[in-house]
Amino acid sequence: MNIKSTVVTMSLLSALSFGAFAAESINAEQAQSRQSLGTVSVGAIASSPMDMRAQLDKKADEQGASAYRVIEARTGSHWHATAELYK
């Protein structure tokens, strides 16, 4: 995995906002005061980082999380991301 691609992808994900969702995307500092619920992953997303983020929002909501933090993201022919969920 190319580190530069990962950094660019993470920057794009953190810059995007999508209005009101039940689960919000948070950064590492904000996550320190929250309790982890586990992780979720999304993959094989062919269109855009916005679609990846929407799928993470949906999975976090389904698991009853109030927030999530992207801990891994990569690109190639498809997008993939893993996020840690928080209460």
C-alpha positions as CSV (number, residue, x, y, z in Angstrom):
1,M,0.0,0.0,0.0
2,N,1.3,3.4,-0.9
3,I,1.5,5.6,2.2
4,K,1.0,8.8,0.2
5,S,-2.3,7.4,-1.3
6,T,-3.4,6.5,2.2
7,V,-2.7,9.9,3.6
8,V,-4.5,11.6,0.7
9,T,-7.5,9.3,1.1
10,M,-7.7,9.9,4.8
11,S,-7.5,13.7,4.2
12,L,-10.4,13.4,1.7
13,L,-12.5,11.4,4.1
14,S,-11.9,13.9,6.9
15,A,-12.8,16.9,4.7
16,L,-16.1,15.5,3.5
17,S,-19.3,16.3,5.4
18,F,-22.7,14.8,4.8
19,G,-25.3,16.6,6.9
20,A,-26.9,15.0,9.9
21,F,-26.4,11.3,10.5
22,A,-26.9,9.4,13.7
23,A,-23.3,8.4,13.8
24,E,-20.7,11.1,13.3
25,S,-17.1,10.8,12.1
26,I,-14.6,11.7,14.8
27,N,-10.8,12.1,15.0
28,A,-8.4,10.2,17.2
29,E,-8.4,12.9,19.9
30,Q,-12.2,12.8,20.2
31,A,-12.2,9.0,20.3
32,Q,-10.0,9.0,23.5
33,S,-13.0,9.9,25.7
34,R,-15.4,7.3,24.1
35,Q,-16.0,3.6,24.6
36,S,-15.2,1.3,21.6
37,L,-17.9,-1.0,20.3
38,G,-15.6,-2.8,17.8
39,T,-14.9,-2.3,14.1
40,V,-16.7,-2.4,10.7
41,S,-15.3,-2.6,7.2
42,V,-16.6,-1.6,3.8
43,G,-15.1,-2.6,0.5
44,A,-15.4,-3.1,-3.2
45,I,-16.8,0.4,-3.6
46,A,-16.2,1.4,-7.2
47,S,-17.4,5.0,-7.3
48,S,-16.1,7.5,-4.7
49,P,-15.0,8.2,-1.2
50,M,-18.4,9.8,-0.5
51,D,-20.0,6.4,-1.2
52,M,-17.6,4.7,1.1
53,R,-18.3,7.2,3.8
54,A,-22.1,6.7,3.3
55,Q,-21.7,3.0,3.8
56,L,-19.6,3.5,6.9
57,D,-22.4,5.8,8.3
58,K,-25.0,3.1,7.6
59,K,-23.0,0.3,9.2
60,A,-22.3,2.5,12.3
61,D,-26.0,3.3,12.6
62,E,-26.9,-0.3,12.3
63,Q,-24.6,-1.2,15.1
64,G,-26.0,1.5,17.4
65,A,-22.8,3.6,17.4
66,S,-22.9,7.3,18.0
67,A,-19.6,7.9,16.3
68,Y,-16.9,6.2,14.3
69,R,-13.2,6.9,13.4
70,V,-11.7,5.7,10.1
71,I,-8.6,3.7,11.1
72,E,-7.7,2.4,7.6
73,A,-8.5,3.4,4.1
74,R,-7.1,2.5,0.7
75,T,-7.7,3.0,-2.9
76,G,-6.9,1.1,-6.1
77,S,-9.5,-0.2,-8.5
78,H,-12.0,0.0,-5.5
79,W,-12.3,1.8,-2.2
80,H,-11.9,0.0,1.1
81,A,-12.1,1.4,4.7
82,T,-12.2,0.1,8.2
83,A,-13.6,2.2,11.1
84,E,-13.7,1.8,14.8
85,L,-17.2,2.3,16.3
86,Y,-17.9,4.2,19.6
87,K,-20.7,4.7,22.0
